[in-house]
Amino acid sequence: MRLDKFLPAALASYLQSKQRATFYRYALVAALMAVVCIIGLLALGESP
C-alpha cells in the first residue's frame, strides 16, 4: 500500500517510520522473552 498517494510525503514517511519502530519494539520484546524462557528452561533442566 502506497501511503504517499493519499498523504503528503512527510506525513507518509513519518507514519512508515513509526510503524517500523513499533515492529522493532515488538521484535525486541519477543526476543527478550525467548531468551528468558530458554534461560529458565535450562535452569529448570539443571536443577535436581
C-alpha positions as CSV (number, residue, x, y, z in Angstrom):
1,M,0.0,0.0,0.0
2,R,1.4,3.3,-1.1
3,L,0.6,5.9,1.6
4,D,2.1,8.8,-0.4
5,K,-0.8,8.7,-2.9
6,F,-3.2,9.8,-0.2
7,L,-1.0,11.7,2.2
8,P,1.8,14.3,1.9
9,A,5.3,12.7,1.6
10,A,6.5,13.9,5.1
11,L,3.4,12.5,6.8
12,A,3.7,9.2,4.9
13,S,7.3,8.8,5.8
14,Y,6.6,9.6,9.5
15,L,3.9,7.0,9.6
16,Q,6.0,4.4,8.0
17,S,8.9,5.1,10.3
18,K,6.5,4.9,13.3
19,Q,5.2,1.5,12.1
20,R,8.8,0.3,11.7
21,A,9.8,1.4,15.2
22,T,6.7,-0.4,16.6
23,F,7.6,-3.6,14.8
24,Y,11.2,-3.4,16.1
25,R,9.9,-2.8,19.6
26,Y,7.7,-5.9,19.4
27,A,10.5,-8.0,17.9
28,L,12.9,-6.9,20.7
29,V,10.3,-7.8,23.4
30,A,9.7,-11.2,21.7
31,A,13.4,-11.9,21.5
32,L,14.0,-10.9,25.2
33,M,11.1,-13.2,26.2
34,A,12.5,-16.1,24.2
35,V,15.9,-15.6,25.9
36,V,14.3,-15.5,29.3
37,C,12.3,-18.7,28.5
38,I,15.4,-20.5,27.3
39,I,17.4,-19.5,30.4
40,G,14.5,-20.6,32.6
41,L,14.2,-24.0,30.9
42,L,18.0,-24.5,31.2
43,A,17.9,-23.6,34.9
44,L,15.0,-26.0,35.4
45,G,16.7,-28.7,33.5
46,E,19.9,-28.4,35.5
47,S,18.1,-28.3,38.9
48,P,17.9,-31.6,40.8
